[in-house]
Amino acid sequence: MKELKEIRINGTDILLEDNLVHSSILPERTSELNRNIIFKGDTVVEGPIYGHRIEVRKGDIDVQGAAFAQNELYVANDATGTINFRKSVGSANSVVSRGAAPVINFHADINAKSVELTNAFVAGSIYADEIVLTNCVVIGGVFATQEIEIRSSMVGTFNAPAVRISGINYLLLPTAFSIEPLIKAEGTRLINLSLADLGDLFKGLPQAPDSGAIEIDLNIDELRSTLADEEVTKTLRSYSVVGKVLAADLLDTDKFQNHFLLTAAALGPQLLRTYDLGPDASGRPSNLSTERIRTFLFDVLGGKIQVQPLSGNFNISDITNR
């Protein structure tokens, strides 16, 4: 990759292809506020970027600073390569990536009016008015002021007035929320992984016998709560496995090492070193790099790695004897 000597400007566009940009790409005068940034090939930008529209067409892209698009951040449907946004991404309008081919990683939060992602890994949370996720993994929460649609994805939790889900979906935290009743397609499943032994699965070791996934029955496990003050009364619906988690807390859940795995994914670029979970099945260190965690969680999402169901049985006398 060659060092960028001169930015080629085509009208209001900055075209980047096979470039290394040591500085930021920020407007310096009013006339540059409407400038578009277009990635046409392999590019590394070490600073933050701002554009009226940010478009990724192809190539391995690595934006190491924050990114903000006044109108839209858009990844082309036919884009290829690996795309990394190392810090927060924002847009006054939309963040869109619908293509199935690129490997796209957001290492921090996304904040926009609308977000639509396909095959994306998000280490932080997503905040928007409307959110659509298809085959995505989000370590943090998915929070919308209007509506969320989740299709065959894994998220930490979700909270929105209206939520639609379809396919097989996973929660990493015990509880998720909506205001209106959850709208689900035929055959939809919601599986909670808060008591799964993700640590041993990551290392390729046998899962702990007292660990496992918990399937949420969307018709039975909905809990309605009414929140009220002097002026407003609001009904909140939660989909939770808290009762099972409270019972399992009598066990040693720290040995599952889930919190190390998810924290390492969420902190990502902020960590000064790469940690590991100890030796894996072959005796080698289980390094908690973002790439390895991404691959592991997508393997769980796609069914390549099977999480055993939680048996739900435990003996109180055995626990007290410990």
PLY file of the C-alpha trace (Angstrom):
ply
format ascii 1.0
element vertex 322
property float x
property float y
property float z
element edge 321
property int vertex1
property int vertex2
end_header
0.00 0.00 0.00
1.50 3.34 -1.03
1.57 6.47 1.09
-0.91 9.12 0.06
0.94 12.07 -1.50
-1.99 13.98 -2.96
-5.75 13.55 -2.59
-7.44 13.31 -5.96
-10.53 15.49 -6.02
-13.27 14.84 -8.54
-15.77 17.65 -8.17
-16.89 17.43 -4.57
-15.57 13.90 -4.07
-12.41 12.56 -2.44
-11.47 9.27 -4.09
-9.25 6.90 -2.10
-7.64 3.83 -3.64
-4.45 2.05 -2.43
-3.71 4.90 -0.06
-2.32 5.34 3.44
-3.60 8.55 5.03
-1.61 9.58 8.10
-3.93 12.48 8.98
-7.64 13.07 9.37
-10.03 13.88 6.53
-12.03 16.78 7.92
-13.45 19.91 6.26
-11.37 23.05 6.73
-13.78 25.51 5.12
-17.53 25.81 4.60
-17.33 24.75 0.96
-15.94 21.34 2.03
-18.89 20.43 4.24
-20.68 18.85 1.25
-17.64 16.83 0.18
-18.15 13.09 -0.32
-15.53 10.47 0.62
-15.42 7.41 -1.62
-13.28 4.35 -0.90
-12.49 2.64 -4.21
-9.75 0.25 -3.04
-7.40 -0.75 -0.22
-7.07 2.25 2.11
-5.98 3.00 5.68
-6.99 6.29 7.32
-5.28 6.85 10.66
-7.42 9.80 11.76
-11.14 10.63 11.91
-13.17 11.31 8.78
-16.14 13.54 7.98
-18.06 13.57 4.74
-21.45 14.55 3.43
-21.62 10.96 2.17
-19.13 8.21 2.94
-19.21 5.33 0.47
-17.25 2.08 0.46
-17.13 0.44 -2.97
-14.46 -2.25 -2.59
-11.15 -3.19 -1.03
-9.76 -3.65 2.46
-10.68 -0.49 4.35
-9.37 0.47 7.79
-10.63 3.72 9.34
-8.83 4.10 12.66
-10.55 7.28 13.83
-14.20 8.15 14.31
-16.36 8.47 11.20
-19.33 10.78 10.64
-21.50 11.16 7.54
-23.89 14.07 7.33
-26.15 12.26 4.86
-25.22 8.56 4.72
-22.52 6.01 5.37
-23.05 3.40 2.68
-21.31 0.12 1.87
-22.05 -0.97 -1.70
-23.98 -4.22 -2.16
-21.20 -5.61 -4.38
-18.36 -4.50 -2.09
-15.68 -7.06 -1.22
-12.82 -7.23 1.25
-12.58 -6.52 4.97
-13.92 -3.22 6.28
-12.99 -1.98 9.75
-14.27 1.10 11.55
-12.12 1.19 14.70
-14.01 3.90 16.58
-17.52 5.29 16.77
-19.57 5.73 13.61
-22.33 8.29 13.28
-24.66 9.77 10.69
-27.35 12.42 10.75
-29.31 10.16 8.43
-28.38 6.51 7.79
-25.74 3.80 8.08
-26.36 1.07 5.49
-24.59 -2.16 4.53
-26.78 -4.74 2.78
-24.14 -6.74 0.89
-23.39 -10.34 1.82
-19.77 -10.44 0.59
-17.79 -7.91 2.67
-16.53 -8.64 6.16
-17.55 -5.49 8.03
-16.58 -4.76 11.62
-17.67 -1.83 13.77
-15.38 -1.83 16.81
-17.44 0.76 18.74
-20.93 2.28 18.85
-23.11 3.24 15.89
-25.43 6.26 16.19
-27.70 7.32 13.32
-31.29 8.05 12.41
-31.61 4.66 10.71
-29.28 1.65 10.63
-29.54 -1.34 8.28
-26.78 -3.96 8.44
-26.18 -7.41 6.94
-23.41 -9.81 8.05
-21.92 -7.13 10.30
-20.07 -7.44 13.60
-20.64 -4.61 16.08
-18.50 -4.62 19.23
-20.46 -1.75 20.78
-24.13 -0.79 20.75
-26.46 0.62 18.10
-28.61 3.70 18.73
-31.13 4.84 16.11
-34.78 5.55 15.37
-35.10 2.46 13.17
-32.77 -0.55 13.04
-32.76 -3.59 10.73
-30.25 -6.40 11.36
-29.80 -9.45 9.14
-27.32 -12.17 10.16
-25.43 -9.77 12.45
-23.63 -10.05 15.80
-23.93 -7.10 18.20
-22.05 -7.44 21.50
-23.83 -4.51 23.13
-27.43 -3.43 22.98
-29.73 -2.55 20.09
-31.74 0.54 21.08
-34.33 2.21 18.87
-36.81 5.02 19.52
-39.28 3.56 16.97
-38.72 0.04 15.63
-36.21 -2.81 15.52
-36.26 -5.71 13.05
-33.93 -8.61 13.89
-33.44 -11.44 11.40
-31.29 -14.45 12.38
-28.92 -12.37 14.51
-27.15 -12.34 17.89
-27.43 -9.26 20.12
-26.60 -8.39 23.70
-30.09 -7.05 24.35
-32.71 -4.91 22.62
-35.14 -2.19 23.64
-37.65 -0.44 21.39
-41.35 0.42 21.24
-41.88 -2.11 18.42
-39.75 -5.19 17.71
-40.03 -7.71 14.88
-37.96 -10.89 14.85
-37.61 -13.81 12.48
-35.33 -16.83 12.16
-33.11 -18.15 14.97
-31.89 -15.31 17.20
-29.66 -15.18 20.27
-29.41 -12.93 23.34
-26.13 -12.56 25.24
-27.70 -10.83 28.28
-30.56 -12.17 30.43
-33.31 -9.72 29.40
-34.61 -7.74 26.41
-37.48 -5.23 26.21
-40.25 -3.85 24.03
-43.34 -1.72 24.60
-45.68 -3.27 22.05
-46.07 -7.06 21.86
-43.21 -8.74 20.02
-44.09 -9.52 16.39
-42.59 -12.85 15.33
-42.61 -14.77 12.07
-43.55 -18.44 11.90
-40.77 -20.66 13.25
-38.97 -17.83 15.04
-36.78 -18.79 18.01
-35.14 -16.59 20.65
-32.33 -18.33 22.56
-30.56 -16.85 25.58
-26.83 -17.53 25.99
-26.25 -15.80 29.33
-25.65 -19.19 31.03
-23.87 -20.85 28.10
-20.24 -21.89 28.62
-18.88 -19.64 25.89
-15.39 -19.72 27.37
-14.89 -23.47 26.95
-16.61 -23.41 23.56
-14.18 -20.71 22.46
-11.27 -22.88 23.59
-12.68 -26.01 21.95
-13.16 -27.76 25.32
-16.22 -29.69 26.58
-18.98 -27.48 27.96
-19.60 -27.42 31.71
-22.48 -29.77 32.59
-24.34 -27.02 34.50
-24.23 -24.58 31.57
-26.28 -24.21 28.42
-28.60 -22.16 26.25
-32.12 -21.29 27.38
-34.86 -20.94 24.78
-37.33 -18.18 25.56
-40.96 -19.07 24.94
-42.23 -15.84 23.43
-45.81 -16.71 24.39
-45.11 -17.59 28.03
-41.90 -15.82 29.10
-43.22 -12.32 28.39
-43.47 -10.25 31.58
-45.54 -7.07 31.57
-44.63 -4.23 33.92
-46.41 -0.93 34.40
-44.29 2.12 35.09
-46.04 5.24 36.29
-45.40 8.68 37.67
-47.72 11.61 38.31
-48.19 12.30 34.59
-47.33 9.24 32.52
-48.18 5.54 32.71
-46.22 3.18 30.45
-46.38 -0.58 29.93
-43.06 -2.36 29.34
-42.69 -5.94 28.17
-39.59 -7.95 29.03
-38.39 -11.29 27.67
-36.20 -12.69 30.38
-34.49 -15.72 31.88
-33.71 -13.88 35.11
-35.44 -16.52 37.25
-33.20 -19.23 35.88
-30.14 -16.99 36.17
-30.90 -16.26 39.84
-31.08 -19.99 40.55
-27.90 -20.64 38.60
-26.09 -17.86 40.47
-25.80 -20.37 43.30
-23.35 -22.14 41.00
-19.89 -20.90 40.03
-20.77 -19.13 36.78
-17.43 -17.25 36.73
-15.78 -20.37 35.39
-17.75 -19.93 32.16
-15.52 -16.86 31.43
-18.27 -15.28 29.33
-17.64 -11.81 30.76
-13.96 -11.93 29.73
-14.90 -12.94 26.20
-17.57 -10.26 25.73
-15.59 -7.51 27.49
-12.55 -8.19 25.31
-14.76 -7.92 22.22
-16.40 -4.70 23.42
-13.18 -2.94 24.48
-11.25 -4.11 21.41
-9.06 -1.19 20.23
-8.94 0.36 23.71
-6.96 -2.55 25.17
-3.20 -2.14 25.29
-2.60 -5.85 24.86
-4.37 -8.98 23.66
-5.52 -11.21 26.52
-6.25 -14.91 26.41
-8.56 -17.34 28.23
-5.85 -19.89 28.91
-4.83 -22.98 26.93
-7.24 -24.34 24.35
-7.87 -27.99 23.48
-4.47 -28.20 21.76
-2.58 -26.43 24.57
-2.14 -23.14 22.75
-3.22 -19.74 24.18
-6.81 -18.72 23.38
-6.10 -15.15 22.29
-9.10 -12.84 22.60
-8.58 -10.91 19.38
-11.57 -9.25 17.75
-11.11 -11.42 14.66
-11.20 -14.69 16.64
-14.19 -13.58 18.74
-16.04 -12.52 15.60
-15.42 -15.87 13.93
-16.46 -17.76 17.05
-19.75 -15.90 17.56
-20.69 -16.17 13.90
-19.99 -19.91 14.10
-22.43 -20.10 17.03
-24.96 -18.00 15.12
-24.65 -20.17 12.03
-24.88 -23.45 13.95
-21.31 -24.55 13.21
-20.66 -24.53 16.97
-23.51 -26.10 18.93
-24.42 -24.81 22.40
-25.97 -27.48 24.61
-29.39 -26.70 26.15
-29.44 -25.95 29.88
-30.87 -28.92 31.74
-32.53 -26.75 34.36
-31.94 -29.33 37.11
-29.74 -28.79 40.15
-29.54 -30.22 43.64
-29.70 -27.71 46.51
-27.85 -30.07 48.90
-24.98 -30.41 46.41
-24.71 -26.63 46.13
-24.76 -26.03 49.89
-22.13 -28.73 50.44
-19.77 -26.79 48.16
0 1
1 2
2 3
3 4
4 5
5 6
6 7
7 8
8 9
9 10
10 11
11 12
12 13
13 14
14 15
15 16
16 17
17 18
18 19
19 20
20 21
21 22
22 23
23 24
24 25
25 26
26 27
27 28
28 29
29 30
30 31
31 32
32 33
33 34
34 35
35 36
36 37
37 38
38 39
39 40
40 41
41 42
42 43
43 44
44 45
45 46
46 47
47 48
48 49
49 50
50 51
51 52
52 53
53 54
54 55
55 56
56 57
57 58
58 59
59 60
60 61
61 62
62 63
63 64
64 65
65 66
66 67
67 68
68 69
69 70
70 71
71 72
72 73
73 74
74 75
75 76
76 77
77 78
78 79
79 80
80 81
81 82
82 83
83 84
84 85
85 86
86 87
87 88
88 89
89 90
90 91
91 92
92 93
93 94
94 95
95 96
96 97
97 98
98 99
99 100
100 101
101 102
102 103
103 104
104 105
105 106
106 107
107 108
108 109
109 110
110 111
111 112
112 113
113 114
114 115
115 116
116 117
117 118
118 119
119 120
120 121
121 122
122 123
123 124
124 125
125 126
126 127
127 128
128 129
129 130
130 131
131 132
132 133
133 134
134 135
135 136
136 137
137 138
138 139
139 140
140 141
141 142
142 143
143 144
144 145
145 146
146 147
147 148
148 149
149 150
150 151
151 152
152 153
153 154
154 155
155 156
156 157
157 158
158 159
159 160
160 161
161 162
162 163
163 164
164 165
165 166
166 167
167 168
168 169
169 170
170 171
171 172
172 173
173 174
174 175
175 176
176 177
177 178
178 179
179 180
180 181
181 182
182 183
183 184
184 185
185 186
186 187
187 188
188 189
189 190
190 191
191 192
192 193
193 194
194 195
195 196
196 197
197 198
198 199
199 200
200 201
201 202
202 203
203 204
204 205
205 206
206 207
207 208
208 209
209 210
210 211
211 212
212 213
213 214
214 215
215 216
216 217
217 218
218 219
219 220
220 221
221 222
222 223
223 224
224 225
225 226
226 227
227 228
228 229
229 230
230 231
231 232
232 233
233 234
234 235
235 236
236 237
237 238
238 239
239 240
240 241
241 242
242 243
243 244
244 245
245 246
246 247
247 248
248 249
249 250
250 251
251 252
252 253
253 254
254 255
255 256
256 257
257 258
258 259
259 260
260 261
261 262
262 263
263 264
264 265
265 266
266 267
267 268
268 269
269 270
270 271
271 272
272 273
273 274
274 275
275 276
276 277
277 278
278 279
279 280
280 281
281 282
282 283
283 284
284 285
285 286
286 287
287 288
288 289
289 290
290 291
291 292
292 293
293 294
294 295
295 296
296 297
297 298
298 299
299 300
300 301
301 302
302 303
303 304
304 305
305 306
306 307
307 308
308 309
309 310
310 311
311 312
312 313
313 314
314 315
315 316
316 317
317 318
318 319
319 320
320 321
